[in-house]
Amino acid sequence: MSIRTRLLTLFMPLLLVFIIALSILYYFNWKQEIIEITHKKLESVVSSAAVLSKSPHQLNQLTALQILEKKLELLDLYATDKLEKDIPLNENTKNRLLQDKESVVTPIYHKPGSSIERITAIAPIINSDGSIAGFVIADADSKTLSRSLNEALSLLLVSVALSTVVVTCLATLIAHLISKPVRQLKNVALAIAAGEYGRSIEIKGPKELVELASTLNTMSECLQENVIQLTENALQREQQHSEYDCCLLLQNQMLHAADNKMTGPFYIRTIDLQANPLTAVKLNIDQKENLWKISWSEAVKPGFNGMYDLLTNCANTPFLNTQMVFDGLDQSLRAQEFGLPSPIVWLTQKKQAVVVGKDPVPLQNGDLIFLYNTGLVKLLENHEMIIQWLTRTLRHFGHEGIQNFGSLLEKELHYVSRKLSLKKDVHLIAFQVHL
């Protein structure tokens, strides 16, 4: 049901009941006034005639009385010595007429021998000594009163009809003025729901509807800005994810090519915790006769730019690096660091951790070599904490093989990264010597 129909259904019956009730009230008031006016008119006629005459015979001879009778549309206007018995007068009316010497008016009645309903007014003719010489009687047809009442009723019905038409037109117009902006607001709301963000509307009408339209316009503008911002963020996030996925793929190619494989005298196991943005690292192993050169590099710049710099090995691009050389003849390891932490060797037989430097460190079968990036240093605070952590773990599980203690180290790093905030990638590479 539309708002126009609701308004008309709600207000029209109330307005019609109000108009009809008011009309009935006016009709009864007018009816009473018309009856009183008719009575006053008859009383005035007979009272004036009684004052002008001194006797009933003199009054009946007055020409003016006959003219007045025709002009007022009276049935009869005459004077008599005695009251007629067929005139209905109760005791109270007779006392007013005979004792108080006042004019009186009868109710509507039928005169014997006549079918005409009439109203009679009677006034006494007073002698100079105060006695009653006769009576002036005026008979009026009750149809005259009914005609006046019918005219009043017709006028009232016409007024009710016109008022109903006017009120209906006004109610329809008001409902249209209210429903039109509401329909406009509905259409704009549907357009916004369909994706036409930024759609606005201007409404001229009640203050509340104007404020509602302004609120809807503000909402539409905010939705448009949010959609634009979300679209830009989605594109940016998609670009970042694409870049991150590309970096991750390249990182796997550079780092995990030798993972879980026998490379020369080493069995390699890698442990990685990825952050965003990713920081590139690169592991390179070269063999020349009995020498194995291991290069461990980390990009300075995060993300794809650092990955590109690390892959291209540009001369002007700085990166962190550690160089290790394993001599297969004397089974020793020496290292030189260029910004990255020095390698750590775990001597399985001695259960001791040794930091590798320029001086050769002799190795035996089953010893472990660890390379790691700056992300692990940031996670565990410093180099000494890393040595303590490895020592605590490898003292009990270092002899169980690289796969077993590698899984244990990986679980511990995941636990620490969840407890602390992982701000940079963590890469840990374990080499187990097989001679």
Secondary structure, DSSP 8 states (H G I E B T S, - for coil): --HHHHHHHHHHHHHHHHHHHHHHHHHHHHHHHHHHHHHHHHHHHHHHHHHH-SSHHHHHT-HHHHHHHHHTTEEEEEEESS--TTS---HHHHIIIIIS---EE--SEE-TT---EEEEEEEEEE-TTS-EEEEEEEEEEHHHHHHHHHHHHHHHHHHHHHHHHHHHHHHHHHHHHHHHHHHHHHHHHHHHHTT-TT------S-HHHHHHHHHHHHHHHHHHHHHHHHHHHHHHHHHHHHHHHHHHHHHHHHHSTTTTSEETTEEEEEEEE--SS---EEEEEEEETTEEEEEEEEESS-HHHHHHHHHHT-TT--EEEEEEEEETTTTEEEEEEEBS---EEEETTTTEEEE--SS-EE--TT-EEEEE-HHHHHHHSSHHHHHHHHHHHHHHHGGG-HHHHHHHHHHHHHHHHHHS---S-EEEEEEEE--
